[in-house]
Amino acid sequence: MGRFGQKSPHHIWCAAAALSAVLSAAVPRAQADGHARGDQAVPRIEIFSGMGFTQNSMFGYGGAVWAFGASVEAPGPRVKALTGFGAYDYNSALPGVAGPVNFDGDVALAQLLGGYQWRRGEWTVKAYAGVGFETHDLSPNDPANTVNGSEFGVMGQLELWRNLGEAGWLSLDASYGDVFASYWTQLRLGRRLNTRISAGLETGALGNQEYDAGRAGGFLRTRLGGVELTLSGGVSGDYLAEDFGAYAAFGLYRKF
């Protein structure tokens, strides 16, 4: 997804793959309130993990959300923690070197956020704010790439969910951080095919101070026992440089 043959930033899709699962992991549904029945334990913690891939990047992540001892289905405060690691490569110019140079990058990130969940009718809203850390190690060093080294900064996230009738749903998630001025948005329109499987379409925009990209595709979500598995894929890339390729991701989610 890089701007091949010119100055190219890191592949922000790596971090976005993590955020995609984090922001969309909790899937509030009307029937989910059944977890609060007396014959089942009330879930108080959400955990998530997964990986994302493009033609020249990969990223793995894991994290958790804690509802301070209350049910994760109920309104109330939350704390979210995330960590992730990835690798990517791109081509760009290097002073004194003829022709394009291939750069290999390693990325690591961590986030700690506090927030609150509201539920009203068919709507579920979650808002988070906190701190983030991200580090990029490029080989060879790319002096033209400002997304390089390590940064701390503040972050904000918003998650919106709306049930549409008996089987449909709509979600809109957004995140912004002053760590490399990164942003991410995702819109999903889904339908429950049965009590275990949902499918639908997704689109979004993402980027940072060096990179702007879009993506569009589809997803399939299924529950296997107490674990929820989401598979997604489609086309993603830097639309300013007309550089596109495929993306794929999977995520695992469970409540305890």
C-alpha positions as CSV (number, residue, x, y, z in Angstrom):
1,M,0.0,0.0,0.0
2,G,2.9,2.3,0.0
3,R,3.6,5.2,-2.4
4,F,6.1,3.2,-4.3
5,G,8.9,5.2,-6.0
6,Q,8.4,8.2,-3.8
7,K,8.4,9.1,-0.1
8,S,6.3,6.5,1.6
9,P,5.0,6.3,5.1
10,H,4.5,3.3,7.3
11,H,1.5,1.2,6.6
12,I,-1.1,2.6,8.9
13,W,-3.4,-0.3,8.0
14,C,-1.3,-2.4,10.4
15,A,-2.5,-0.3,13.4
16,A,-5.9,0.1,11.9
17,A,-6.3,-3.7,11.8
18,A,-5.9,-3.7,15.5
19,L,-8.3,-0.8,16.0
20,S,-10.8,-2.4,13.7
21,A,-11.2,-5.3,16.0
22,V,-11.0,-3.3,19.2
23,L,-13.6,-0.8,18.2
24,S,-15.9,-3.4,16.6
25,A,-15.3,-6.3,19.0
26,A,-18.2,-5.7,21.4
27,V,-21.3,-6.6,19.4
28,P,-24.3,-5.4,21.5
29,R,-27.5,-7.1,20.5
30,A,-30.9,-7.2,22.2
31,Q,-30.6,-10.9,22.7
32,A,-27.2,-10.5,24.3
33,D,-28.9,-9.4,27.5
34,G,-29.7,-13.1,28.0
35,H,-26.2,-13.3,29.5
36,A,-27.6,-11.6,32.6
37,R,-30.0,-14.4,33.4
38,G,-29.5,-16.1,36.7
39,D,-28.5,-19.4,35.2
40,Q,-25.4,-17.8,33.5
41,A,-22.5,-15.8,34.8
42,V,-22.7,-12.1,34.1
43,P,-19.8,-11.1,31.8
44,R,-17.6,-8.4,33.2
45,I,-14.5,-8.6,31.0
46,E,-14.1,-8.6,27.2
47,I,-10.9,-9.9,25.6
48,F,-9.9,-9.7,21.9
49,S,-7.0,-10.7,19.7
50,G,-6.3,-11.2,16.0
51,M,-4.2,-10.4,12.9
52,G,-4.4,-8.3,9.8
53,F,-2.6,-8.6,6.5
54,T,-2.0,-6.6,3.3
55,Q,0.3,-7.5,0.4
56,N,3.2,-6.0,2.3
57,S,2.3,-5.7,5.9
58,M,1.0,-7.8,8.8
59,F,0.0,-6.9,12.4
60,G,-1.0,-8.9,15.5
61,Y,-2.7,-7.6,18.6
62,G,-4.4,-8.4,21.8
63,G,-6.2,-6.6,24.6
64,A,-9.1,-6.4,27.1
65,V,-12.0,-4.2,28.3
66,W,-13.0,-4.2,32.0
67,A,-16.4,-3.0,33.2
68,F,-15.2,-2.3,36.8
69,G,-17.0,-5.4,38.1
70,A,-20.3,-4.7,36.4
71,S,-21.8,-6.4,33.4
72,V,-20.2,-5.5,30.0
73,E,-23.8,-5.4,28.6
74,A,-24.9,-2.6,31.0
75,P,-24.3,1.2,30.9
76,G,-21.3,2.3,32.9
77,P,-17.6,3.1,33.0
78,R,-15.0,1.0,31.1
79,V,-11.2,0.7,30.9
80,K,-9.5,-0.6,27.7
81,A,-6.0,-1.8,27.1
82,L,-4.3,-2.8,23.8
83,T,-0.9,-3.9,22.6
84,G,0.2,-4.9,19.1
85,F,3.2,-5.7,17.0
86,G,3.7,-5.8,13.2
87,A,6.0,-5.5,10.2
88,Y,5.8,-3.8,6.8
89,D,7.9,-2.8,3.8
90,Y,7.7,0.0,1.1
91,N,9.8,1.5,-1.6
92,S,11.0,5.1,-1.6
93,A,13.9,7.3,-2.6
94,L,17.1,7.6,-0.5
95,P,19.6,10.5,-1.0
96,G,22.7,9.4,-2.8
97,V,21.2,6.1,-4.0
98,A,20.0,5.7,-7.6
99,G,16.6,4.1,-8.0
100,P,14.0,3.2,-5.4
101,V,15.1,1.7,-2.1
102,N,13.2,-1.0,-0.2
103,F,12.5,-0.1,3.5
104,D,11.6,-2.7,6.1
105,G,9.7,-1.4,9.2
106,D,8.7,-2.9,12.5
107,V,5.9,-1.3,14.5
108,A,4.7,-1.7,18.1
109,L,2.0,0.1,19.9
110,A,0.2,0.3,23.2
111,Q,-3.0,2.1,24.4
112,L,-4.7,2.6,27.7
113,L,-8.1,4.3,27.6
114,G,-11.0,5.0,30.0
115,G,-14.5,5.5,28.8
116,Y,-18.2,5.0,29.3
117,Q,-21.0,3.0,27.7
118,W,-24.6,4.3,27.2
119,R,-27.6,2.3,25.9
120,R,-30.9,3.9,24.9
121,G,-33.5,2.0,22.8
122,E,-31.8,0.5,19.8
123,W,-28.6,2.6,20.3
124,T,-25.4,1.7,22.1
125,V,-22.7,4.4,22.4
126,K,-19.2,4.1,23.8
127,A,-16.7,7.0,24.2
128,Y,-13.1,6.5,25.2
129,A,-10.1,8.8,25.9
130,G,-6.6,8.0,27.0
131,V,-3.0,7.7,26.0
132,G,-1.2,5.9,23.3
133,F,2.4,4.9,22.4
134,E,3.7,3.9,19.0
135,T,7.2,3.2,17.8
136,H,8.5,2.5,14.2
137,D,11.9,1.1,13.4
138,L,12.9,1.5,9.8
139,S,15.8,-0.3,8.0
140,P,17.6,1.4,6.4
141,N,16.6,4.7,8.1
142,D,14.4,6.9,6.0
143,P,15.1,10.6,6.7
144,A,12.1,11.6,4.6
145,N,9.6,9.6,6.6
146,T,8.3,11.5,9.6
147,V,6.5,8.4,10.9
148,N,9.7,7.1,12.4
149,G,10.9,6.6,16.0
150,S,8.6,6.7,19.0
151,E,5.8,9.0,20.2
152,F,3.4,9.3,23.1
153,G,0.1,11.1,22.8
154,V,-3.5,11.4,23.7
155,M,-6.2,9.4,21.9
156,G,-10.0,9.5,21.6
157,Q,-12.4,6.8,20.3
158,L,-16.1,6.7,19.6
159,E,-18.3,3.6,18.9
160,L,-21.9,3.8,17.7
161,W,-24.2,0.8,17.3
162,R,-27.8,0.8,16.0
163,N,-30.1,-2.2,15.7
164,L,-32.1,-2.1,12.5
165,G,-35.3,-4.1,12.8
166,E,-35.2,-7.8,13.9
167,A,-32.0,-8.8,12.0
168,G,-30.1,-5.8,10.7
169,W,-27.5,-3.5,12.4
170,L,-25.3,-0.6,11.6
171,S,-22.0,0.4,13.4
172,L,-19.8,3.4,13.0
173,D,-16.4,3.6,14.8
174,A,-13.8,6.4,14.8
175,S,-10.5,7.0,16.4
176,Y,-8.0,9.9,16.4
177,G,-4.7,10.3,18.2
178,D,-1.9,12.9,18.1
179,V,0.6,10.0,18.0
180,F,1.8,10.7,14.4
181,A,-1.6,12.4,13.8
182,S,-3.3,9.0,13.2
183,Y,-7.0,8.6,12.4
184,W,-9.3,5.7,11.6
185,T,-13.0,5.2,10.7
186,Q,-15.1,2.2,9.9
187,L,-18.7,1.8,8.8
188,R,-20.4,-1.6,8.8
189,L,-23.8,-2.6,7.7
190,G,-24.6,-6.2,8.8
191,R,-27.4,-8.7,9.0
192,R,-27.9,-11.6,11.3
193,L,-28.4,-14.7,9.1
194,N,-29.3,-16.8,12.1
195,T,-28.5,-16.9,15.8
196,R,-24.8,-17.7,15.2
197,I,-23.8,-16.0,11.9
198,S,-23.8,-12.4,10.7
199,A,-22.5,-11.0,7.4
200,G,-22.3,-7.6,5.7
201,L,-20.3,-4.8,4.1
202,E,-17.7,-2.5,5.5
203,T,-15.9,0.6,4.4
204,G,-13.6,3.2,6.0
205,A,-10.8,5.7,5.8
206,L,-7.5,5.8,7.7
207,G,-4.2,7.6,7.8
208,N,-1.6,9.7,9.6
209,Q,0.6,12.7,8.9
210,E,2.2,10.8,6.0
211,Y,-0.6,8.7,4.6
212,D,-4.2,8.7,3.6
213,A,-6.1,5.6,2.6
214,G,-9.5,4.0,2.1
215,R,-10.8,0.5,2.0
216,A,-14.0,-1.4,1.2
217,G,-15.0,-5.0,1.5
218,G,-17.1,-7.5,3.4
219,F,-17.1,-9.5,6.6
220,L,-18.5,-12.7,8.1
221,R,-19.0,-13.1,11.9
222,T,-19.8,-16.4,13.7
223,R,-20.0,-17.6,17.2
224,L,-18.2,-20.8,18.1
225,G,-19.2,-21.7,21.6
226,G,-18.3,-18.7,23.7
227,V,-15.9,-17.3,21.1
228,E,-16.8,-14.9,18.4
229,L,-14.8,-15.0,15.2
230,T,-14.8,-12.2,12.5
231,L,-13.3,-12.6,9.1
232,S,-13.0,-9.6,6.7
233,G,-11.4,-8.7,3.5
234,G,-11.5,-6.5,0.4
235,V,-9.6,-3.7,-1.3
236,S,-7.5,-1.2,0.6
237,G,-4.8,1.4,-0.4
238,D,-3.5,4.9,-0.8
239,Y,-6.1,6.5,-3.1
240,L,-4.0,9.7,-3.5
241,A,-1.2,7.6,-5.1
242,E,-3.7,5.3,-6.9
243,D,-2.0,2.4,-5.1
244,F,-4.4,-0.4,-4.2
245,G,-4.2,-4.0,-3.0
246,A,-6.1,-6.6,-1.0
247,Y,-6.5,-6.8,2.7
248,A,-7.6,-9.6,5.0
249,A,-8.1,-9.8,8.8
250,F,-9.5,-12.1,11.5
251,G,-10.4,-11.3,15.1
252,L,-11.3,-13.4,18.1
253,Y,-13.6,-12.0,20.9
254,R,-14.9,-13.4,24.1
255,K,-16.7,-12.1,27.2
256,F,-16.1,-13.5,30.7
